[in-house]
């Protein structure tokens, strides 16, 4: 099996696990992620002249990881990397996850 075949196989297996082509964490589509980074769906810059990147094209369009148990976008990956760079990043992340799971009512303002 070629690398291309494996890539497509990983992609479709991950879609089966996730149910659609969105980031498992933030639910962004690949187009949303490209837009977040300033690129159109075809990989060309949105406002190249303004940012001085007219010669830059997002050639490799793999902005979603499809090899894990669920697809995760590069925005979420960068956010996690940033959190883990902090001295106590894992501890903070564990605290946030615990609060989200066990203290949901305390975290959100009641709707009136």
ABEGO torsion letter per residue (X at the ends): XBAAAAAAAAAAAAAAAAGBBBBAAAGBBAAAAAAAAGBBAAGBBABAAAAGAAABBBABABABBAABABBBBAAAAAAAAAAAABAAAAAAAAAAAAAAAAAAAAABBBBX
